[in-house]
Amino acid sequence: MPVETADIVIGEAREVAQLRALLCPTAEGMGYEIVRIQFMGGEGRRTLQVMAERPDGTMDIGGCAELSNALSAVLDVEDPIEAAYDLEVSSPGIDRPLTRPKDFERYQGFEAKLETAAPVDGRRRFRGTLEGVAGGEVLLRAALEPGAAPQVLGFAFGLLSDAKLVLTDELIQQDFKKEPQDTD
C-alpha cells in the first residue's frame, strides 16, 4: 500500500512509525491527533513522548491525562516495546514541532526553522516565514544571505529532518486566541 503524503511524519524512525500505527486509532477515536512520537533519553530507562492535540490545535491537562491512560492500556496489551520506558503525553506547545503537511498549512505566515537531512546548497538549516505547501514541497520565504532579499524556497517534504515554529509575539497572540479564556 503506498504511503500518502499526509501520512508522512518528519524525522520518524521505523520503530516510531510502528508505534504511531498502533496508537493513532485510539487517539483518533477519542478526538485527538498525534503530532509526534519520539523516544527520549539514552542508556537505561527511556521516555516515550507522545505529543497530541485536538483537531483545533488545543490540548489541556485533562486531555493529556485521558489520552495517557488510554494509550498506556494499548501499550500494556500490545507490549510493542521490549525495554523499560515511561510514557509522557503532552501538548505540542506554542513553539511546536511541525511534523505533518497540514501543520505547514495551518501555520502559514508564521516564522519557522527547518532542517534538512542532507545539505541544500551547502546548508542544512533555514529560517523564514512559512508559505504553506505546494506540489509536495514545504514553502519557506527566507533570505539565503544576510541582507539579501527573501525568496520562496521549496523543500521536498521527505528531505526535512526537523521543523518547528519560532516563538514570536504573533505566535503568542495566535495561541492566546485559541485558549479558552477564564472569565471569573
Backbone as a printed PyTorch tensor [residue, N CA C, xyz], in Angstrom:
tensor([[[  0.8510,  -1.1760,   0.0000],
         [  0.0000,   0.0000,   0.0000],
         [  0.8970,   1.2400,   0.0000]],

        [[  0.7360,   2.1600,  -0.9530],
         [  1.5800,   3.3490,  -0.9970],
         [  1.2980,   4.2690,   0.1820]],

        [[  2.3390,   4.9590,   0.6270],
         [  2.2000,   5.9060,   1.7310],
         [  1.7270,   7.2340,   1.1600]],

        [[  0.6640,   7.7650,   1.7160],
         [  0.1590,   9.0710,   1.3070],
         [  1.0270,  10.1520,   1.9280]],

        [[  1.2090,  11.2660,   1.2310],
         [  1.9970,  12.3750,   1.7750],
         [  1.4390,  12.8170,   3.1170]],

        [[  0.1270,  12.8110,   3.2730],
         [ -0.4910,  13.2380,   4.5320],
         [ -0.1300,  12.3080,   5.6900]],

        [[  0.3000,  11.0620,   5.3790],
         [  0.6420,  10.0960,   6.4130],
         [  2.1110,  10.1720,   6.8290]],

        [[  2.9180,  10.9030,   6.0810],
         [  4.3430,  11.0040,   6.3640],
         [  4.5530,  11.9760,   7.5140]],

        [[  5.4540,  11.6130,   8.4030],
         [  5.7820,  12.4610,   9.5410],
         [  7.2850,  12.7140,   9.5000]],

        [[  7.6750,  13.9690,   9.6160],
         [  9.0790,  14.3550,   9.5280],
         [  9.9060,  13.6670,  10.6060]],

        [[ 11.0390,  13.1220,  10.1920],
         [ 12.0320,  12.5870,  11.1040],
         [ 11.6040,  11.3790,  11.9070]],

        [[ 10.6510,  10.6110,  11.4290],
         [ 10.1390,   9.4900,  12.2170],
         [ 10.8450,   8.1830,  11.8400]],

        [[ 11.4450,   7.5350,  12.8200],
         [ 12.1250,   6.2560,  12.6240],
         [ 11.1000,   5.1300,  12.4700]],

        [[ 11.5390,   4.0200,  11.9010],
         [ 10.6480,   2.8750,  11.6580],
         [  9.9790,   2.3950,  12.9520]],

        [[ 10.7460,   2.2930,  14.0380],
         [ 10.2020,   1.8520,  15.3250],
         [  9.0570,   2.7670,  15.7660]],

        [[  9.2350,   4.0630,  15.5790],
         [  8.2300,   5.0380,  15.9760],
         [  7.0350,   4.9880,  15.0290]],

        [[  7.2710,   4.7860,  13.7500],
         [  6.1720,   4.6790,  12.7840],
         [  5.2620,   3.5070,  13.1380]],

        [[  5.8370,   2.4210,  13.6140],
         [  5.0290,   1.2670,  14.0310],
         [  4.2000,   1.6100,  15.2690]],

        [[  4.7750,   2.3580,  16.1930],
         [  4.0120,   2.7980,  17.3690],
         [  2.8890,   3.7410,  16.9570]],

        [[  3.1690,   4.6250,  15.9970],
         [  2.1390,   5.5450,  15.5000],
         [  0.9590,   4.7430,  14.9450]],

        [[  1.2480,   3.7260,  14.1520],
         [  0.1840,   2.9020,  13.5710],
         [ -0.6320,   2.2080,  14.6610]],

        [[  0.0120,   1.8520,  15.7580],
         [ -0.6670,   1.1890,  16.8700],
         [ -1.5000,   2.1730,  17.6980]],

        [[ -0.9790,   3.3840,  17.9300],
         [ -1.6130,   4.3230,  18.8570],
         [ -2.6190,   5.2840,  18.2140]],

        [[ -2.4390,   5.5900,  16.9400],
         [ -3.3170,   6.5790,  16.2950],
         [ -4.7990,   6.2100,  16.3300]],

        [[ -5.1780,   4.9720,  16.0550],
         [ -6.6180,   4.6700,  16.0940],
         [ -7.2640,   4.9840,  17.4470]],

        [[ -6.5660,   4.7050,  18.5350],
         [ -7.1110,   5.0070,  19.8700],
         [ -7.2290,   6.5080,  20.0610]],

        [[ -6.1570,   7.2380,  19.7270],
         [ -6.1720,   8.6960,  19.8870],
         [ -7.2670,   9.3220,  19.0320]],

        [[ -7.3550,   8.9170,  17.7780],
         [ -8.3550,   9.4800,  16.8760],
         [ -9.7750,   9.1480,  17.3280]],

        [[ -9.9660,   7.9500,  17.8590],
         [-11.2690,   7.5600,  18.3720],
         [-11.7150,   8.4040,  19.5520]],

        [[-10.7380,   8.9980,  20.2410],
         [-11.0260,   9.8620,  21.3920],
         [-11.0810,  11.3390,  20.9930]],

        [[-10.8530,  11.6230,  19.7140],
         [-10.9150,  13.0060,  19.2460],
         [ -9.5860,  13.7460,  19.2960]],

        [[ -8.4690,  13.0300,  19.3090],
         [ -7.1450,  13.6400,  19.3480],
         [ -6.3500,  13.2530,  18.1080]],

        [[ -5.3740,  14.0840,  17.7740],
         [ -4.4370,  13.7850,  16.7000],
         [ -3.0450,  13.7080,  17.3020]],

        [[ -2.2990,  12.6870,  16.9490],
         [ -0.9210,  12.5770,  17.4150],
         [ -0.0430,  13.4100,  16.4910]],

        [[  0.6890,  14.3330,  17.0790],
         [  1.5690,  15.2300,  16.3330],
         [  2.9480,  14.6000,  16.1760]],

        [[  3.4900,  14.0830,  17.2690],
         [  4.8180,  13.4750,  17.2100],
         [  4.9550,  12.4170,  18.2890]],

        [[  5.6880,  11.3750,  17.9510],
         [  6.0630,  10.3360,  18.9090],
         [  7.5800,  10.2420,  18.8410]],

        [[  8.2280,  10.2440,  19.9910],
         [  9.6770,  10.0690,  19.9910],
         [ 10.1360,   9.4630,  21.3000]],

        [[ 11.2560,   8.7560,  21.2170],
         [ 11.9110,   8.2560,  22.4180],
         [ 12.9390,   9.2820,  22.8480]],

        [[ 13.0000,   9.5390,  24.1370],
         [ 13.9870,  10.4680,  24.6880],
         [ 14.8050,   9.7140,  25.7340]],

        [[ 16.0340,  10.1520,  25.9110],
         [ 16.9150,   9.5020,  26.8720],
         [ 17.7850,   8.4780,  26.1800]],

        [[ 18.8510,   8.1330,  26.8170],
         [ 19.8010,   7.2030,  26.2160],
         [ 19.7940,   5.8740,  26.9230]],

        [[ 20.9170,   5.5630,  27.5260],
         [ 21.0910,   4.3060,  28.2520],
         [ 20.0790,   4.2000,  29.3920]],

        [[ 19.6830,   3.0090,  29.6890],
         [ 18.7440,   2.8100,  30.7910],
         [ 17.3020,   3.0550,  30.3710]],

        [[ 16.5200,   3.5360,  31.2900],
         [ 15.0930,   3.7550,  31.0570],
         [ 14.8620,   4.9740,  30.1750]],

        [[ 14.1360,   4.7720,  29.0800],
         [ 13.8170,   5.8590,  28.1580],
         [ 12.4030,   6.3680,  28.4160]],

        [[ 12.1070,   7.5180,  27.8240],
         [ 10.7700,   8.0880,  27.8930],
         [ 10.1760,   8.0690,  26.4990]],

        [[  8.9710,   7.5310,  26.3870],
         [  8.2160,   7.5750,  25.1460],
         [  7.3350,   8.8080,  25.2250]],

        [[  7.6690,   9.8330,  24.4410],
         [  6.9110,  11.0720,  24.4480],
         [  5.9150,  11.0630,  23.2940]],

        [[  4.6490,  11.2980,  23.6250],
         [  3.5910,  11.4090,  22.6250],
         [  3.0260,  12.8190,  22.7310]],

        [[  3.1860,  13.5990,  21.6590],
         [  2.5910,  14.9430,  21.6010],
         [  1.2860,  14.8180,  20.8290]],

        [[  0.2190,  15.3610,  21.4040],
         [ -1.0930,  15.2460,  20.7680],
         [ -1.8860,  16.5270,  20.9670]],

        [[ -2.9300,  16.6630,  20.1730],
         [ -3.8120,  17.8260,  20.2590],
         [ -5.1700,  17.4610,  19.6870]],

        [[ -6.1300,  18.3190,  19.9350],
         [ -7.4350,  18.1850,  19.3040],
         [ -7.3130,  18.7420,  17.8840]],

        [[ -8.2350,  18.4350,  17.0020],
         [ -8.1450,  18.9570,  15.6270],
         [ -8.0660,  20.4770,  15.5460]],

        [[ -8.5730,  21.1940,  16.5570],
         [ -8.4950,  22.6580,  16.5290],
         [ -7.1640,  23.1810,  17.0750]],

        [[ -6.2480,  22.2880,  17.4260],
         [ -4.9300,  22.6910,  17.8960],
         [ -4.8150,  22.8860,  19.3920]],

        [[ -5.8660,  22.6190,  20.1470],
         [ -5.8180,  22.8080,  21.5960],
         [ -5.5550,  21.4890,  22.3140]],

        [[ -5.0840,  21.5900,  23.5450],
         [ -4.8860,  20.4290,  24.4180],
         [ -4.7730,  20.9690,  25.8320]],

        [[ -5.3770,  20.2600,  26.7840],
         [ -5.2840,  20.6740,  28.1800],
         [ -4.7920,  19.5070,  29.0210]],

        [[ -4.5700,  19.7740,  30.2980],
         [ -4.0340,  18.7580,  31.1970],
         [ -4.9710,  17.5560,  31.2950]],

        [[ -6.2670,  17.8230,  31.3620],
         [ -7.2380,  16.7250,  31.4320],
         [ -7.1800,  15.8480,  30.1940]],

        [[ -7.0350,  16.4620,  29.0430],
         [ -6.9180,  15.7070,  27.7960],
         [ -5.6520,  14.8650,  27.7670]],

        [[ -4.5480,  15.4260,  28.2660],
         [ -3.2900,  14.6720,  28.3330],
         [ -3.4450,  13.4510,  29.2360]],

        [[ -4.0910,  13.6400,  30.3810],
         [ -4.2840,  12.5310,  31.3230],
         [ -5.1890,  11.4600,  30.7270]],

        [[ -6.2940,  11.8900,  30.1060],
         [ -7.2330,  10.9550,  29.4900],
         [ -6.5480,  10.1370,  28.3880]],

        [[ -5.8000,  10.8240,  27.5370],
         [ -5.1200,  10.1350,  26.4440],
         [ -4.0040,   9.2440,  26.9670]],

        [[ -3.2870,   9.7020,  27.9750],
         [ -2.2150,   8.8990,  28.5780],
         [ -2.7590,   7.5730,  29.1050]],

        [[ -3.8910,   7.6180,  29.8060],
         [ -4.4890,   6.3900,  30.3390],
         [ -4.8740,   5.4250,  29.2220]],

        [[ -5.4660,   5.9510,  28.1620],
         [ -5.9050,   5.1010,  27.0520],
         [ -4.7150,   4.5070,  26.2990]],

        [[ -3.7020,   5.3280,  26.0150],
         [ -2.5330,   4.8360,  25.2820],
         [ -1.7380,   3.8430,  26.1270]],

        [[ -1.6800,   4.0910,  27.4230],
         [ -0.9960,   3.1740,  28.3310],
         [ -1.6460,   1.7910,  28.2920]],

        [[ -2.9630,   1.7650,  28.2580],
         [ -3.6830,   0.4850,  28.1870],
         [ -3.3590,  -0.2520,  26.8860]],

        [[ -3.3120,   0.4710,  25.7670],
         [ -2.9770,  -0.1530,  24.4800],
         [ -1.5570,  -0.7030,  24.5340]],

        [[ -0.6300,   0.0860,  25.0470],
         [  0.7660,  -0.3510,  25.1270],
         [  0.9300,  -1.5450,  26.0580]],

        [[  0.1620,  -1.5820,  27.1580],
         [  0.2240,  -2.7240,  28.0760],
         [ -0.2610,  -3.9980,  27.4030]],

        [[ -1.3360,  -3.9100,  26.6320],
         [ -1.9040,  -5.0900,  25.9710],
         [ -1.0120,  -5.5640,  24.8210]],

        [[ -0.6060,  -4.6300,  23.9660],
         [  0.1720,  -4.9860,  22.7730],
         [  1.6470,  -5.2370,  23.0770]],

        [[  2.1770,  -4.6050,  24.0930],
         [  3.5600,  -4.7550,  24.5490],
         [  4.5850,  -4.6680,  23.4040]],

        [[  4.5700,  -3.5540,  22.6330],
         [  5.4580,  -3.4520,  21.4800],
         [  6.8930,  -3.0030,  21.7970]],

        [[  7.1420,  -2.5970,  23.0410],
         [  8.4480,  -2.0500,  23.4060],
         [  9.1120,  -3.0020,  24.3910]],

        [[ 10.2920,  -3.5060,  24.0180],
         [ 10.9620,  -4.5100,  24.8470],
         [ 11.5690,  -3.9400,  26.1150]],

        [[ 12.2210,  -2.8030,  26.0230],
         [ 12.9290,  -2.2270,  27.1690],
         [ 11.9710,  -1.4390,  28.0670]],

        [[ 12.4360,  -1.1520,  29.2690],
         [ 11.6470,  -0.3410,  30.2010],
         [ 11.5580,   1.0920,  29.6790]],

        [[ 10.3950,   1.7150,  29.8890],
         [ 10.1940,   3.0940,  29.4410],
         [  9.1090,   3.7440,  30.2880]],

        [[  9.0680,   5.0660,  30.2320],
         [  7.9970,   5.8360,  30.8450],
         [  7.2200,   6.4930,  29.7210]],

        [[  5.9000,   6.5710,  29.8510],
         [  5.0520,   7.2270,  28.8640],
         [  4.7850,   8.6530,  29.3130]],

        [[  4.9970,   9.6000,  28.4030],
         [  4.7020,  11.0070,  28.6700],
         [  3.8060,  11.5180,  27.5420]],

        [[  2.6210,  11.9970,  27.8760],
         [  1.7110,  12.5780,  26.8900],
         [  1.6350,  14.0670,  27.1660]],

        [[  1.8500,  14.8740,  26.1160],
         [  1.8580,  16.3200,  26.2860],
         [  1.2810,  17.0020,  25.0580]],

        [[  1.0530,  18.2950,  25.1940],
         [  0.6540,  19.0990,  24.0410],
         [  1.9220,  19.4430,  23.2710]],

        [[  1.7990,  19.8270,  22.0050],
         [  2.9870,  20.2030,  21.2460],
         [  3.6180,  21.5110,  21.7280]],

        [[  2.8730,  22.3190,  22.4700],
         [  3.4020,  23.5780,  22.9610],
         [  3.2930,  24.6810,  21.9220]],

        [[  3.6010,  25.8850,  22.3450],
         [  3.4230,  27.0390,  21.4770],
         [  4.4450,  27.0690,  20.3410]],

        [[  5.7070,  26.7360,  20.6100],
         [  6.7220,  26.7040,  19.5560],
         [  6.9040,  25.2610,  19.0940]],

        [[  5.8290,  24.7120,  18.7050],
         [  5.6180,  23.3080,  18.3910],
         [  6.4560,  22.7890,  17.2350]],

        [[  6.6760,  21.4720,  17.2340],
         [  7.2870,  20.8630,  16.0550],
         [  6.2580,  20.8380,  14.9270]],

        [[  6.7330,  20.9490,  13.7250],
         [  5.8960,  20.8240,  12.5270],
         [  6.2530,  19.4800,  11.9170]],

        [[  5.3170,  18.5510,  11.9280],
         [  5.6420,  17.1850,  11.5190],
         [  4.8240,  16.6730,  10.3440]],

        [[  3.6800,  17.3120,  10.0810],
         [  2.7740,  16.8280,   9.0360],
         [  2.5160,  17.9510,   8.0340]],

        [[  2.2200,  17.6200,   6.7890],
         [  1.9420,  18.6810,   5.8050],
         [  0.8960,  19.6790,   6.2940]],

        [[ -0.1290,  19.2090,   6.9920],
         [ -1.1730,  20.1270,   7.4500],
         [ -0.6700,  21.1250,   8.4930]],

        [[  0.4180,  20.7830,   9.2120],
         [  0.9990,  21.7260,  10.1630],
         [  1.5680,  22.9390,   9.4220]],

        [[  2.1890,  22.6890,   8.2750],
         [  2.7850,  23.7820,   7.4960],
         [  1.7010,  24.6600,   6.8790]],

        [[  0.5600,  24.0730,   6.5780],
         [ -0.5760,  24.8550,   6.0670],
         [ -1.1970,  25.6770,   7.1960]],

        [[ -1.4350,  25.0360,   8.3370],
         [ -2.0860,  25.6960,   9.4730],
         [ -1.3000,  26.9120,   9.9570]],

        [[  0.0160,  26.8190,   9.9210],
         [  0.8540,  27.8900,  10.4610],
         [  1.4970,  28.7430,   9.3710]],

        [[  0.8720,  28.7570,   8.2090],
         [  1.3290,  29.6200,   7.1260],
         [  1.3450,  31.0650,   7.6170]],

        [[  2.4230,  31.7960,   7.3050],
         [  2.5570,  33.1810,   7.7370],
         [  3.3650,  33.3440,   9.0150]],

        [[  3.6390,  32.2450,   9.7120],
         [  4.4320,  32.2930,  10.9340],
         [  5.8770,  31.9190,  10.6460]],

        [[  6.7700,  32.3540,  11.5180],
         [  8.1930,  32.0790,  11.3570],
         [  8.5010,  30.6530,  11.8090]],

        [[  9.4000,  29.9920,  11.0640],
         [  9.7590,  28.6090,  11.3740],
         [ 11.2380,  28.3680,  11.0780]],

        [[ 11.7600,  27.3330,  11.7140],
         [ 13.1070,  26.8350,  11.4340],
         [ 12.9470,  25.4540,  10.8100]],

        [[ 13.6400,  25.2300,   9.7050],
         [ 13.6280,  23.9380,   9.0330],
         [ 15.0430,  23.3860,   8.9930]],

        [[ 15.1680,  22.0790,   9.1160],
         [ 16.4530,  21.4230,   8.9770],
         [ 16.2920,  20.2830,   7.9860]],

        [[ 17.2490,  20.1720,   7.0740],
         [ 17.1860,  19.1240,   6.0560],
         [ 18.0970,  17.9630,   6.4380]],

        [[ 17.7660,  16.7800,   5.9480],
         [ 18.5640,  15.5910,   6.2240],
         [ 19.9070,  15.6560,   5.5070]],

        [[ 19.9320,  16.2740,   4.3380],
         [ 21.1590,  16.4320,   3.5590],
         [ 21.3140,  17.9080,   3.2060]],

        [[ 22.5420,  18.3650,   3.0180],
         [ 22.7510,  19.7810,   2.6850],
         [ 22.0540,  20.1840,   1.3790]],

        [[ 21.5230,  21.3970,   1.3810],
         [ 20.9340,  22.0200,   0.2000],
         [ 21.7670,  23.2700,  -0.0590]],

        [[ 22.4620,  23.2890,  -1.1650],
         [ 23.3820,  24.3950,  -1.4720],
         [ 24.3180,  24.6700,  -0.2950]],

        [[ 24.8170,  23.5900,   0.3110],
         [ 25.7820,  23.7100,   1.3940],
         [ 25.2090,  24.0090,   2.7640]],

        [[ 23.8970,  24.0830,   2.8840],
         [ 23.2460,  24.3970,   4.1680],
         [ 22.2490,  23.3090,   4.5510]],

        [[ 22.0680,  23.1480,   5.8610],
         [ 21.0440,  22.2230,   6.3650],
         [ 19.9750,  22.9530,   7.1750]],

        [[ 20.2510,  24.1620,   7.6280],
         [ 19.3120,  24.9040,   8.4770],
         [ 18.8290,  26.1620,   7.7630]],

        [[ 17.5100,  26.3710,   7.8420],
         [ 16.8840,  27.5100,   7.1920],
         [ 15.8590,  28.1130,   8.1550]],

        [[ 15.7190,  29.4240,   8.1060],
         [ 14.7510,  30.1200,   8.9590],
         [ 14.0370,  31.1610,   8.1010]],

        [[ 12.7120,  31.1800,   8.2220],
         [ 11.9500,  32.1390,   7.4450],
         [ 10.4700,  32.0340,   7.7550]],

        [[  9.6480,  32.5680,   6.8550],
         [  8.2000,  32.5860,   7.0340],
         [  7.5680,  31.4710,   6.2170]],

        [[  6.7280,  30.6730,   6.8690],
         [  6.0470,  29.5840,   6.1600],
         [  5.0900,  30.1440,   5.1230]],

        [[  5.1370,  29.5600,   3.9330],
         [  4.2630,  29.9690,   2.8350],
         [  3.3160,  28.8390,   2.4400]],

        [[  3.2410,  27.7800,   3.2710],
         [  2.3250,  26.6700,   3.0080],
         [  3.0090,  25.4970,   2.3420]],

        [[  2.2070,  24.7140,   1.6070],
         [  2.6810,  23.5170,   0.9180],
         [  2.1180,  23.5430,  -0.4860]],

        [[  2.9640,  23.2090,  -1.4580],
         [  2.5090,  23.1340,  -2.8450],
         [  3.3440,  22.0850,  -3.5740]],

        [[  2.6750,  21.2380,  -4.3360],
         [  3.3760,  20.2360,  -5.1210],
         [  4.2610,  19.3170,  -4.3020]],

        [[  3.8380,  18.9860,  -3.0790],
         [  4.6240,  18.0970,  -2.2290],
         [  5.8240,  18.7700,  -1.5780]],

        [[  5.9010,  20.0860,  -1.6770],
         [  7.0120,  20.8150,  -1.0650],
         [  6.5200,  21.7810,   0.0020]],

        [[  7.3300,  21.9170,   1.0460],
         [  7.1050,  22.9380,   2.0670],
         [  7.7230,  24.2160,   1.5230]],

        [[  6.9630,  25.2980,   1.5510],
         [  7.4430,  26.5740,   1.0350],
         [  7.8290,  27.4900,   2.1930]],

        [[  9.0180,  28.0810,   2.0890],
         [  9.5480,  28.9450,   3.1280],
         [ 10.1260,  30.1940,   2.4740]],

        [[  9.6650,  31.3540,   2.9150],
         [ 10.2230,  32.6250,   2.4240],
         [ 11.4060,  32.9580,   3.3200]],

        [[ 12.6060,  32.9620,   2.7350],
         [ 13.8230,  33.1750,   3.5270],
         [ 14.8960,  33.8700,   2.6960]],

        [[ 15.7510,  34.6040,   3.3820],
         [ 16.9280,  35.2110,   2.7570],
         [ 18.0660,  34.2070,   2.8750]],

        [[ 18.7180,  33.9110,   1.7730],
         [ 19.8010,  32.9330,   1.7960],
         [ 21.1050,  33.5130,   2.3320]],

        [[ 21.2320,  34.8310,   2.2830],
         [ 22.4110,  35.5080,   2.8200],
         [ 21.9540,  36.7410,   3.5850]],

        [[ 22.7040,  37.1440,   4.6120],
         [ 22.3330,  38.3610,   5.3420],
         [ 22.2290,  39.5580,   4.3890]],

        [[ 21.1350,  40.2890,   4.5200],
         [ 20.9200,  41.4660,   3.6940],
         [ 20.3220,  41.1810,   2.3190]],

        [[ 20.2570,  39.9230,   1.9360],
         [ 19.6800,  39.5710,   0.6350],
         [ 18.1550,  39.6110,   0.7180]],

        [[ 17.5260,  39.8190,  -0.4240],
         [ 16.0630,  39.8260,  -0.4710],
         [ 15.5450,  38.4110,  -0.2300]],

        [[ 14.5030,  38.2750,   0.5850],
         [ 13.9320,  36.9430,   0.8110],
         [ 13.3330,  36.3850,  -0.4860]],

        [[ 13.4050,  35.0860,  -0.6120],
         [ 12.7980,  34.3960,  -1.7430],
         [ 12.0820,  33.1540,  -1.2260]],

        [[ 11.1420,  32.6560,  -2.0080],
         [ 10.4070,  31.4610,  -1.6010],
         [ 11.2070,  30.2370,  -2.0290]],

        [[ 11.5230,  29.4070,  -1.0380],
         [ 12.2710,  28.1760,  -1.2630],
         [ 11.3250,  26.9970,  -1.0950]],

        [[ 11.4810,  25.9860,  -1.9080],
         [ 10.6720,  24.7780,  -1.7950],
         [ 11.5250,  23.6200,  -1.3070]],

        [[ 11.0370,  22.9110,  -0.2830],
         [ 11.7370,  21.7620,   0.2750],
         [ 10.8360,  20.5430,   0.1640]],

        [[ 11.3060,  19.5090,  -0.5140],
         [ 10.5420,  18.2660,  -0.5820],
         [ 10.2890,  17.7900,   0.8490]],

        [[  9.0720,  17.3860,   1.1280],
         [  8.7060,  17.0190,   2.4970],
         [  9.6410,  15.9420,   3.0420]],

        [[  9.9770,  14.9530,   2.2230],
         [ 10.8470,  13.8630,   2.6570],
         [ 12.2770,  14.2840,   2.9200]],

        [[ 12.6820,  15.4660,   2.4620],
         [ 14.0330,  15.9680,   2.6760],
         [ 14.1960,  16.5700,   4.0740]],

        [[ 13.1000,  16.9540,   4.7190],
         [ 13.1700,  17.6050,   6.0280],
         [ 13.4280,  16.5860,   7.1370]],

        [[ 14.3270,  16.9390,   8.0500],
         [ 14.5840,  16.0800,   9.2080],
         [ 14.0200,  16.6800,  10.4900]],

        [[ 13.7710,  17.9980,  10.4810],
         [ 13.2160,  18.6540,  11.6590],
         [ 12.6040,  19.9860,  11.2230]],

        [[ 11.5580,  20.3870,  11.9080],
         [ 10.9290,  21.6800,  11.6410],
         [ 10.1570,  22.0840,  12.8900]],

        [[ 10.2340,  23.3750,  13.2180],
         [  9.4670,  23.8630,  14.3630],
         [  9.1860,  25.3390,  14.2040]],

        [[  8.1380,  25.7800,  14.8850],
         [  7.7970,  27.1940,  14.8990],
         [  8.7850,  27.9480,  15.7740]],

        [[  8.9890,  29.2130,  15.4410],
         [  9.8310,  30.1050,  16.2340],
         [  8.9000,  30.9160,  17.1270]],

        [[  9.2490,  31.0240,  18.3940],
         [  8.4370,  31.7700,  19.3440],
         [  8.5260,  33.2620,  19.0260]],

        [[  7.4090,  33.8340,  18.5860],
         [  7.3300,  35.2550,  18.2470],
         [  6.0940,  35.8460,  18.9300]],

        [[  6.0160,  37.1690,  18.9620],
         [  4.8390,  37.8320,  19.5280],
         [  3.5720,  37.4260,  18.7770]],

        [[  3.6640,  37.3100,  17.4460],
         [  2.4950,  36.9280,  16.6340],
         [  2.0230,  35.5240,  16.9860]],

        [[  2.9560,  34.6190,  17.2040],
         [  2.6010,  33.2430,  17.5620],
         [  1.9490,  33.2080,  18.9440]],

        [[  2.4560,  33.9760,  19.8670],
         [  1.8690,  34.0390,  21.2090],
         [  0.4370,  34.5670,  21.1280]],

        [[  0.2100,  35.6130,  20.3250],
         [ -1.1390,  36.1640,  20.1450],
         [ -2.0830,  35.1150,  19.5690]],

        [[ -1.6250,  34.3860,  18.5670],
         [ -2.4430,  33.3400,  17.9390],
         [ -2.8010,  32.2630,  18.9530]],

        [[ -1.8150,  31.8400,  19.7470],
         [ -2.0410,  30.8030,  20.7350],
         [ -3.0120,  31.2840,  21.8010]],

        [[ -2.9010,  32.5300,  22.2050],
         [ -3.7860,  33.1060,  23.2100],
         [ -5.2410,  33.0930,  22.7340]],

        [[ -5.4520,  33.3380,  21.4390],
         [ -6.8100,  33.3690,  20.8780],
         [ -7.4950,  32.0140,  20.9220]],

        [[ -6.7250,  30.9110,  20.8150],
         [ -7.3680,  29.6020,  20.7650],
         [ -7.5900,  28.9790,  22.1380]],

        [[ -6.9670,  29.5300,  23.1770],
         [ -7.1640,  29.0220,  24.5370],
         [ -8.4660,  29.5600,  25.1080]],

        [[ -9.2540,  28.7270,  25.7960],
         [-10.4580,  29.2300,  26.4590],
         [-10.0680,  30.2590,  27.5070]],

        [[-10.7590,  31.3520,  27.5400],
         [-10.4590,  32.4280,  28.4760],
         [-11.2710,  32.2590,  29.7560]],

        [[-10.6020,  32.4350,  30.8890],
         [-11.2530,  32.3570,  32.1980],
         [-11.9290,  33.7030,  32.4620]],

        [[-13.2240,  33.6840,  32.6760],
         [-13.9600,  34.9360,  32.8780],
         [-14.2970,  35.2010,  34.3340]],

        [[-13.8170,  34.3510,  35.2420],
         [-14.0680,  34.5720,  36.6840],
         [-13.1840,  35.6270,  37.2540]]])
